[in-house]
Amino acid sequence: MMDWKNSVVLVTGGTGSFGKKFIEVMLKEYHPLKLIVFSRDELKQHEMQAAGFNDPSLRYFIGDIRDQQRCRRAFEGVNVVIHAAALKQVPACEYNPMEAIKTNILGSGNVIDAAIDAGVSRVVALSTDKAVNPVNLYGATKLAAEKLFIQSNAYAGAKNTRFSCVRYGNVVGSRGSVVPVFLKQRETGKVTVTDERMTRFWISLEQGVRFVIRAVENMHGGEVFVPKIPSMTVTDLARAVAPESEIAYIGIRPGEKLHEVLISDDEARQTVELEDMYVVQPAESLWFGRDWESKGKLLDDGFKYASNTNTDWLNVDAIREIIAPIQAEYESGRIG
């Protein structure tokens, strides 16, 4: 059982969209002994404190996951690490490939080494559907990071450190989400969509946070946890955000897919289905992380969890309900 109240929890990328929501939920409901925000931007840390994130249990560490020594210092005495730090803007990663590699791959390696050396018990890394059959550099770096985290359970060996990943789709309203883009374009009377056939998996920020918490509580080490989440067409999203606007189709951008995949047909062979999630067991028969079959059922041969063949869909009205809080924040000037 996970004892949050006696745990020291550290979040890399703690000033990002996920990090702030995770810390908010932790402070309200779980009350860990200590909660460490680890990030490289002092301004964002200052703004976070000014916004009310100043609980006595909070600690703010300035540091970059590229700096292994700083990671080692920050991880001392930590029980749980949530690894959310990443470069995630697809065009920026394409234009700055070595920077994406240094942060998303080499930085993840630093997190792994520091966690093992410091004796951190549980480490969960955030991944993305773009890591499955990647077509852009961002997806490729996240795939490499996933492999690093899962296989590093072998490095942990007889130690107590365990590594798992959480993989989900686009987060509604996160930094870089298309929703604020559509809200801004709405003012011109025209919104742009790359292709009318495009579909995506969608999850709310709070759902993502709670799923990660659940993964921390249930992980054995070596798993990739995938939530069952709905799909939507990007055209329906545009109609929900800007019902009066014209939709202009501008063509698929380099490194962009028509549809996303959360579980490939090759991964499905070692994936267990539970009521509200899938658990991708490690491909190799390690000494832990492969006993989920007693809790669920193995997937049928050839199964693929893709956004266009999903059985759960959001229509325009459901999307409008989900984005209402984001729209309110945009109209109040809190996001832009």
C-alpha positions as CSV (number, residue, x, y, z in Angstrom):
1,M,0.0,0.0,0.0
2,M,1.2,3.5,-0.8
3,D,1.6,5.7,2.2
4,W,1.5,9.2,0.7
5,K,1.5,11.0,4.1
6,N,4.9,9.7,5.0
7,S,6.3,10.0,1.5
8,V,8.6,12.6,-0.1
9,V,7.4,13.2,-3.6
10,L,9.4,15.0,-6.3
11,V,8.0,16.2,-9.7
12,T,10.4,17.0,-12.5
13,G,8.9,19.7,-14.7
14,G,6.9,20.6,-11.7
15,T,5.9,24.1,-13.0
16,G,4.3,22.7,-16.2
17,S,0.6,22.1,-16.7
18,F,0.7,18.5,-15.4
19,G,3.1,19.4,-12.5
20,K,0.9,22.2,-11.2
21,K,-2.3,20.1,-11.3
22,F,-0.5,17.1,-9.7
23,I,0.7,19.3,-6.9
24,E,-2.7,20.8,-6.4
25,V,-4.3,17.4,-6.1
26,M,-1.5,16.2,-3.8
27,L,-1.9,19.2,-1.4
28,K,-5.7,18.9,-1.3
29,E,-6.1,15.2,-0.9
30,Y,-2.9,13.3,-0.2
31,H,-0.8,15.6,2.0
32,P,2.6,14.1,1.5
33,L,5.4,14.7,4.0
34,K,7.3,16.8,1.4
35,L,6.5,17.8,-2.1
36,I,9.4,19.0,-4.3
37,V,9.0,21.1,-7.5
38,F,12.0,20.4,-9.7
39,S,12.3,22.7,-12.7
40,R,14.7,25.0,-14.5
41,D,12.8,28.2,-14.7
42,E,12.9,30.5,-11.6
43,L,10.2,32.8,-13.0
44,K,7.7,30.0,-13.3
45,Q,8.5,28.9,-9.8
46,H,8.0,32.4,-8.6
47,E,4.7,32.7,-10.4
48,M,3.6,29.4,-9.0
49,Q,4.3,30.6,-5.5
50,A,2.5,33.9,-6.2
51,A,-0.5,31.9,-7.4
52,G,-0.8,30.3,-4.0
53,F,1.4,27.2,-4.2
54,N,3.2,27.9,-0.9
55,D,2.2,25.1,1.4
56,P,4.8,24.4,4.2
57,S,5.4,20.9,2.6
58,L,6.4,22.4,-0.7
59,R,10.1,22.8,-1.7
60,Y,11.3,24.5,-4.9
61,F,14.4,23.2,-6.5
62,I,15.9,25.0,-9.5
63,G,17.6,22.4,-11.7
64,D,17.7,20.8,-15.1
65,I,17.3,17.1,-15.7
66,R,20.3,17.5,-18.1
67,D,22.4,18.1,-15.0
68,Q,23.0,14.7,-13.4
69,Q,24.7,16.1,-10.3
70,R,21.7,18.4,-9.6
71,C,19.4,15.5,-10.0
72,R,21.4,13.4,-7.5
73,R,21.2,16.3,-5.0
74,A,17.5,16.8,-5.5
75,F,16.6,13.1,-5.2
76,E,18.2,12.6,-1.8
77,G,15.6,11.3,0.7
78,V,12.9,11.1,-2.0
79,N,10.5,8.2,-2.1
80,V,8.5,8.9,-5.3
81,V,9.6,10.7,-8.5
82,I,7.1,11.7,-11.2
83,H,9.0,12.5,-14.3
84,A,7.1,15.1,-16.3
85,A,9.9,17.2,-17.6
86,A,10.3,17.2,-21.4
87,L,10.5,19.2,-24.6
88,K,7.2,18.4,-26.2
89,Q,6.5,20.9,-29.0
90,V,6.7,18.9,-32.2
91,P,8.0,21.7,-34.4
92,A,10.5,22.9,-31.8
93,C,11.9,19.4,-31.5
94,E,12.1,19.0,-35.2
95,Y,14.1,22.3,-35.6
96,N,16.2,21.6,-32.5
97,P,16.8,17.9,-32.6
98,M,19.9,17.6,-30.4
99,E,18.1,19.7,-27.7
100,A,15.2,17.3,-27.7
101,I,17.6,14.4,-27.4
102,K,19.5,16.0,-24.6
103,T,16.3,16.6,-22.5
104,N,14.0,13.8,-23.4
105,I,16.5,10.9,-23.7
106,L,19.8,11.9,-21.9
107,G,17.8,13.8,-19.2
108,S,15.7,10.8,-18.6
109,G,18.8,8.7,-18.2
110,N,20.0,11.2,-15.6
111,V,16.7,10.8,-13.7
112,I,17.1,7.0,-13.8
113,D,20.6,7.1,-12.5
114,A,19.9,9.6,-9.8
115,A,16.8,7.6,-8.7
116,I,18.8,4.3,-8.4
117,D,21.7,6.0,-6.5
118,A,19.4,7.8,-4.1
119,G,17.2,4.7,-3.4
120,V,14.0,6.2,-4.7
121,S,11.3,3.5,-4.4
122,R,8.9,4.4,-7.2
123,V,9.5,6.3,-10.4
124,V,6.8,7.0,-13.0
125,A,7.5,8.7,-16.3
126,L,4.9,10.4,-18.4
127,S,4.8,9.3,-22.1
128,T,2.5,9.9,-25.0
129,D,0.7,8.2,-27.9
130,K,3.2,9.8,-30.2
131,A,5.8,7.3,-28.8
132,V,4.0,4.5,-30.6
133,N,5.2,4.0,-34.1
134,P,6.7,7.5,-34.1
135,V,6.8,9.7,-37.2
136,N,8.5,12.7,-35.6
137,L,11.5,13.3,-33.4
138,Y,9.5,14.2,-30.4
139,G,7.7,10.8,-30.6
140,A,11.0,9.0,-31.2
141,T,12.6,10.6,-28.1
142,K,9.6,9.6,-26.0
143,L,9.8,6.1,-27.3
144,A,13.5,6.0,-26.4
145,A,12.7,7.4,-22.9
146,E,10.0,4.7,-22.4
147,K,12.5,2.0,-23.3
148,L,15.0,3.5,-20.9
149,F,12.6,3.5,-18.0
150,I,11.2,0.0,-18.5
151,Q,14.6,-1.6,-19.1
152,S,16.2,0.2,-16.3
153,N,14.4,-2.1,-13.9
154,A,17.2,-4.4,-14.8
155,Y,19.8,-1.9,-13.6
156,A,17.9,-1.5,-10.3
157,G,18.3,-5.2,-9.7
158,A,18.1,-6.2,-6.1
159,K,17.6,-2.6,-5.0
160,N,14.1,-1.3,-4.2
161,T,13.8,1.2,-7.0
162,R,11.1,0.4,-9.6
163,F,10.3,2.2,-12.9
164,S,7.1,2.3,-14.8
165,C,5.5,4.6,-17.5
166,V,2.1,6.1,-18.1
167,R,1.1,6.7,-21.7
168,Y,-1.9,8.7,-22.8
169,G,-3.2,11.0,-25.5
170,N,-3.6,14.8,-25.9
171,V,-4.4,16.6,-22.7
172,V,-7.2,19.1,-23.1
173,G,-6.0,22.6,-22.1
174,S,-2.4,21.7,-21.3
175,R,0.4,24.0,-22.4
176,G,0.6,23.7,-26.2
177,S,-2.9,22.4,-26.6
178,V,-4.8,23.3,-29.7
179,V,-7.8,24.6,-27.8
180,P,-6.3,28.0,-26.9
181,V,-5.2,28.2,-30.6
182,F,-8.8,27.7,-31.8
183,L,-10.1,30.2,-29.2
184,K,-7.7,32.8,-30.6
185,Q,-8.5,32.0,-34.2
186,R,-12.2,32.2,-33.5
187,E,-11.8,35.9,-33.2
188,T,-10.9,36.1,-36.9
189,G,-13.9,34.1,-37.9
190,K,-11.7,31.2,-39.3
191,V,-10.0,28.3,-37.7
192,T,-7.5,26.0,-39.3
193,V,-7.5,22.2,-39.2
194,T,-4.9,20.2,-41.0
195,D,-7.1,17.4,-42.3
196,E,-10.9,16.7,-41.8
197,R,-10.2,13.0,-41.2
198,M,-7.9,13.6,-38.2
199,T,-8.7,12.0,-34.9
200,R,-7.0,12.2,-31.5
201,F,-7.3,10.6,-28.0
202,W,-8.2,13.1,-25.4
203,I,-7.9,13.2,-21.6
204,S,-8.4,16.0,-19.1
205,L,-5.5,17.3,-17.0
206,E,-7.2,16.1,-13.8
207,Q,-7.9,12.6,-15.3
208,G,-4.2,12.4,-16.3
209,V,-3.1,13.3,-12.8
210,R,-5.3,10.9,-11.1
211,F,-4.3,8.1,-13.5
212,V,-0.6,8.8,-12.7
213,I,-1.4,8.6,-9.0
214,R,-3.1,5.3,-9.5
215,A,-0.1,4.0,-11.5
216,V,2.2,5.0,-8.6
217,E,0.0,3.1,-6.2
218,N,-0.3,-0.1,-8.2
219,M,3.0,-0.4,-10.1
220,H,5.3,-3.4,-9.7
221,G,7.9,-2.1,-12.1
222,G,8.3,-2.5,-15.9
223,E,4.7,-1.7,-16.9
224,V,3.3,0.9,-19.2
225,F,-0.1,2.0,-18.0
226,V,-2.6,3.1,-20.6
227,P,-6.0,4.6,-19.7
228,K,-9.2,3.9,-21.6
229,I,-10.0,7.3,-23.0
230,P,-12.3,8.7,-25.7
231,S,-11.5,9.9,-29.2
232,M,-12.7,12.9,-31.0
233,T,-12.3,14.3,-34.5
234,V,-10.3,17.5,-34.6
235,T,-13.1,18.9,-36.9
236,D,-15.6,18.3,-34.1
237,L,-13.3,20.1,-31.6
238,A,-13.1,23.1,-33.9
239,R,-16.9,23.1,-34.2
240,A,-17.2,22.9,-30.5
241,V,-14.8,25.8,-29.9
242,A,-15.9,28.0,-32.8
243,P,-19.3,27.0,-34.0
244,E,-19.8,30.2,-36.0
245,S,-16.4,30.2,-37.7
246,E,-15.3,28.9,-41.0
247,I,-13.0,25.8,-40.9
248,A,-10.1,25.9,-43.3
249,Y,-8.3,22.6,-44.1
250,I,-4.6,23.4,-44.6
251,G,-3.0,20.0,-45.1
252,I,-1.1,17.7,-42.7
253,R,2.1,19.2,-41.3
254,P,5.5,17.3,-41.4
255,G,5.7,14.8,-38.6
256,E,1.9,14.7,-38.0
257,K,-0.3,11.6,-38.1
258,L,-3.9,11.3,-39.2
259,H,-4.6,9.0,-36.3
260,E,-2.7,8.2,-33.1
261,V,-2.1,4.8,-31.5
262,L,-1.8,4.1,-27.8
263,I,-1.2,0.3,-28.1
264,S,0.3,-1.2,-31.2
265,D,-0.7,-4.6,-32.4
266,D,2.8,-5.9,-31.6
267,E,2.5,-4.6,-28.0
268,A,-0.9,-6.1,-27.6
269,R,0.6,-9.6,-27.3
270,Q,1.8,-8.8,-23.8
271,T,-0.9,-6.4,-22.8
272,V,-3.6,-7.1,-20.2
273,E,-7.0,-5.4,-20.3
274,L,-8.6,-4.3,-17.1
275,E,-12.0,-2.5,-16.6
276,D,-10.7,1.0,-17.3
277,M,-7.1,0.7,-18.4
278,Y,-4.6,-1.5,-20.2
279,V,-1.3,-2.6,-18.8
280,V,1.5,-3.3,-21.2
281,Q,3.8,-5.8,-19.5
282,P,7.5,-5.8,-20.1
283,A,8.4,-7.7,-23.3
284,E,11.2,-9.6,-21.5
285,S,10.3,-11.9,-18.6
286,L,11.9,-9.9,-15.9
287,W,11.3,-10.9,-12.3
288,F,8.5,-8.4,-11.8
289,G,5.8,-6.6,-13.7
290,R,4.4,-9.6,-15.5
291,D,1.7,-10.8,-13.1
292,W,-1.2,-8.6,-14.3
293,E,-2.8,-11.5,-16.1
294,S,-4.4,-12.7,-12.9
295,K,-6.2,-9.3,-12.6
296,G,-7.4,-9.0,-16.2
297,K,-7.4,-10.7,-19.6
298,L,-4.8,-10.8,-22.3
299,L,-5.8,-9.0,-25.5
300,D,-6.8,-10.8,-28.7
301,D,-4.1,-11.3,-31.3
302,G,-4.1,-8.3,-33.7
303,F,-5.7,-5.9,-31.3
304,K,-4.6,-2.2,-31.8
305,Y,-5.8,0.7,-29.7
306,A,-6.1,3.5,-32.2
307,S,-7.9,6.9,-32.1
308,N,-9.9,6.2,-35.3
309,T,-11.0,2.6,-34.3
310,N,-11.8,3.5,-30.7
311,T,-15.3,2.5,-29.4
312,D,-15.6,5.6,-27.2
313,W,-16.2,8.9,-28.9
314,L,-17.0,12.5,-27.9
315,N,-19.5,14.4,-29.9
316,V,-19.6,18.2,-30.3
317,D,-21.8,18.7,-27.2
318,A,-19.6,16.6,-25.0
319,I,-16.5,18.4,-26.2
320,R,-18.1,21.8,-25.6
321,E,-18.8,20.7,-22.0
322,I,-15.2,19.6,-21.4
323,I,-13.6,22.8,-22.8
324,A,-16.0,25.2,-21.0
325,P,-13.5,25.8,-18.1
326,I,-10.7,26.4,-20.6
327,Q,-12.8,28.8,-22.5
328,A,-13.7,30.7,-19.3
329,E,-10.0,31.0,-18.4
330,Y,-9.3,32.3,-21.9
331,E,-12.0,34.9,-21.8
332,S,-10.9,36.0,-18.4
333,G,-7.3,36.6,-19.7
334,R,-5.7,33.9,-17.6
335,I,-4.6,31.9,-20.6
336,G,-3.9,33.2,-24.1
